[in-house]
Structure formats: C-alpha cells, structure tokens
C-alpha cells in the first residue's frame, strides 16, 4: 500500500519509524550512486557513533557517574537533622536510576576519488532528529563536520532534511518556509548554497549530486526510493493516520489528509 502523502510521509517521523527509514534510505542512495558514477569514483557509507544517557532530555554525553536520588524521609526526620541530640533517621527507600546508555549511529554517504588517497568529493547527509537538537552530541558532532567542509571548501555537501521537528542548521540567511529542505553546497561556490524546498503534499524534487570537473552532476531522485521503502517494509501497518503526530499538522493539512484517506477508502 502507498502512503497517502505524495511526498515525504510526516508520519514516518511522528510514529517512531525514522531510525529504520534512515538506514534504508542511506543504503538506497549509496546503492544507486554506485551504479551511476564514473569509474574514477568510489561510493562508501560512513558512520558516526556516540553514547548518551537514555531518557536524558539534555542529551549530554554521559559523565560515567550514576545519578542517585534519595526519596522519602518525613518532614520530622528532616527537622531532626539539625538537632544535635537526635540521631539522623535512615531513609526507608532509595530510588536509584540505573546506568542505562543509549548508542546512536548515524550513517551517511561519501563519494570519493578512486585513487590511493580516496579524497572526499561529495558527502551526502540525511539529517536525524538528534542533528536538529541544539547542544546535543548529535548536533555538535554534525555541526563540526559541516563547518569543517564549508570552511575548508574541500568537498561538496548535500544535506537532506526530511524532518519537520527540531531546529535547522545555522545559516547566515534565513531558511525558506517549508516542511523540508534539500541543500547543495558546492565547494567552488561556498559559502553560498542552493536550497530546494519540499512539501509532503507534493513530490520531492530531484537533486543534482556534484562531482569533480569535468564530470557532470548526477541526478538523484529521492521520491521513488522513499515510496519503495514505504511499500517494501509495510509502514502502513505501523501507522495510524487517525492519530495526531508531533509536530502536529496544520488544520488545512489535516483536512487535506482526511480527504486523501477518504478517497483511498472509497476507491479500494
């Protein structure tokens, strides 16, 4: 079954499917590029890894010390703490948070020169929610990489943002107002970047993947890949389109979705 959204389905983000989707789309992008780039290039998948404390809203790096909180003890016992002649009462119960780490792995695609140095030509990043959370490890690590590429002008950068939530990467000029954005930063034009907008109610535009001169750009059509992933992995079985999602759809988009679902139900 197809998604009711012609473009990127926002319920993939809102229903806990993003990690699974991210891995499949990166694999498909890498597989496609391997078949179309000239022989002078290699296509490789890279990975960033970091560990944070599970359920830590600040998403800070774990300080490798467990946190312990003491709960209970009556007001009387607190008062008796200040009385020299009275012994301090031991708490009846300790609430201790377990040392639980959560590992994050973020994959990306690199096009490299097929020589002994394997020089980076183009990096393709599909942003994750952690990349859009300021002051988190995911934000900090990706921002450092992004700034390094843009400042050194040593390679091209493609940044695919198919997430409605979170904060977009810092730019000198304002981002366009759209649910999704596709950025292409060519090394010979930095710091100027091309940005294409995208909406879930319309097909995602194809983007051009720059290579080295004199090779022409390689067109990359994301929409067929996204549609194939949705169908192959049966995402419709994990999505309830009657439920609200975060970020919520606008009233107009909600009405549009109801019409799409009703049309699909009557035609089946």
N, C-alpha and C positions, 0 to 999 in steps of 0.2 A: 504494500500500500504506500502511496505517495503522501508526503506532507501536505497539509492544506496551504502552506506558505510557498509561493513560487520561488522566493529567495531563501536566505538562511532562516531556519526554523528557530525562533527565540525560545521555544520550549525545551530545546536541547540544553541550553544554558540553565533554564529555570527548573529542570526536573532531574538534575544530578547526572546527566549523561555527558557532560563536557569532557571529562578526562578520557573516556572511551572514544568519543568523537575526535578529539585532538590527535590521539595516536593514529587512528585510521586515516585521517586527512593528511597528516605529515607523510605517512607511508605512501599514500596515493600520489602526492606531489612528487616525492622522490622517485617513485617508480616511473611516473610519466616523463619527468625530465631526463632520466637516464636513457630513455628511448629516443629522445629528440635532439639533445645537444650534440654538437660535433665531437669527433673522437679526441680532440685536444683537451676535453674537459672530463672531469670525474664528478659524480654526484654522490655525496655522502650525508649520512644522518648523524648529527651531533646531539649531545645531551648535557643539560645542567642538572646538578643534584644539590639539594640542601635539606636539612632536617629542622623541623620546628616542633615546639611542644603542642601536642594535639589540643584542639579547642582553645588555643591561646588567641584571643581576639587581636592582640598586637602583632602576632606572627613574628615575634622576635626570635633570633637564634637562641637555642636552648643554652642556659648558662651552666648546664651539667650539675645543678644542685636541685634536689626535690624541694617543692614548697610544702610546708606543713602548717595547717591552721588548727588551733585549739578551739573547740566549741563546747559549750555547756559551762557548768560552774555557775552558781546562783549569785545574785547581787550581794548576798551576805558574804559569800566567800571572797568576792572582790573587795568588799569593805574590810574584811578581816586581814587582808594582805598588809594593810597599813598599821595593824595593831601588833606591837612588839611581842606582847604576851601570848598571842594566839597563833597557833600553827597554821600554815597555808594549806588549804584543802587541795588534794589532788583532783584533777578533773576526772569525771566518770567515764568520759568517752573522747577519743581523738578522731577527728575527721581528717584523713590524710589523702592528698591527691597522689595517685600513682604516677610513676615516672613513665609517661607514655609519649613516645616520639612518633612523628609522622613524617615520612620521607616524601619529598616532592621531586618528580623527574619531569623536566621539560625538554622535549625534543624539537629539533629544528633541522632545516635542510641547508647544506652548503654545496655550491658549485665551485670546484677547484680546478686549477690548471693541472693537466696530467703530465707533470714533469717531476723531477726529483724533489722539488721544494713544495709541491702541492699548494701553491699560493691561492689564497681565497679570492674568488672572483665575485660571487654574489651569495649573500646569506638571506634565507627566507625564514621569517619568524611568524608563527601563528600564536598570537598572544593568549595567555592563560589568565584566569581570574587573579592569581597572585601577582602577575605582572602589572595589574592595574590597581593594586592596593598600595598606596604610598607608604614608605618607610617599612615595608615588609622585606624579607630576604628575596622574594621573587622579584619585587620592584627594583630593589637595589642592585641585584646581580645583572638583571637585564639592562637597566639604565646604564650601568658601567660599560657593558658591551656595546650598547647603542651609541653612547657618547664616544667610545673609542673608535668605532667605524666612521662616524660622522666627522670627528675632528681630524683623524689621520687621512681620511679620503683614500683609503687603501683598497676599498671594495665597495660594491653596490649593496644596498639593503632594501629588502622588501618586507614590510610589516603589515600583516593581515590581522585586522581587529574585527572579529565577528562576535564580540561580546557587547551587550547593551549596558551591563553593570560596570562599576568601577570607574576609575579616573584615567583618562587618556594620557599618553606620554607628553612631557612638557615640550612645547613648541614656542618659537618667538611670535608667530602669528596664530590667531585663533583657529581651532579646528572647525570644519564645516558642521552644520547642524544636521546630523543623520545618525541612524542607529548604528551603522557600521562604516568603517573606513579602511581603504586599501592604500598604503603609502609606498611609493617607489622613490628611493634616494639614489641617484646616480652619482658615482664618485667624482665625475668631472663637472657636476653642477651643484655639489654641496656648497652651502647649507640649504639650497633650495630643493624642495621635494615636490613630487607630483602626488596629489591625493585624489582618489576617486571615492565618491560616496556610494553607499549601498543601502537598500531598504529590504525588509523581509517581504514586502508586498510586490516586489519586482525581482526579476532575475539578477543575480550578481553579475557585474561586468567582468569581462576577461581582462587580465592584466598582462603587461609585457615584462618579461624577465631579461634584463640586460646582461650581455656577455662582454667579451673583450673585442675591441676593434680588430679586424673589420667585420666580425660576425654580427649578423642581425639579431635583434631581440627574439626571444622565444615566447610565443603566446601561451598563456596559462589560463585555462577556463576552469574555474572552481565549481561552478554550479553543477555540471554533470557528476563531478566527484561527490559532492555533498548529497545529491539525490541518490546516487548509487549506495552510499554508506547508509543513508536512512532506510532504504529498502532492504538491503542485504542483511543488516543487523536488526531489522524489525523494530525500529524505535517506536513505532506506533503502539506497540504492546506495552511500552513503559510510560506512555504519555497520556494524560487525561486532559484534553483540551477544554473541559468544562471547569477545571481548576484555575485559580489565579496564579500568577507567577511573579517573581521579583527579578528585575524591576517590572511593575505592572504595565500592561498595555494601556494606551490611552482609550478613552471612551469610543472614539471613532474607529480605532483599530479593533476594539472589542466587538463592535457591531459588524465590522468587515469580516472578522473571523467567524462569527455566528452565521453569517450569510454563506461563507465558504463551506462550513461544516454542513449546513442545511442542504446546499446544492449537492455536496458529495453524497449525502444520505439519500436524497431523492433519486439520484442517478444510478445508485448501486442496486 
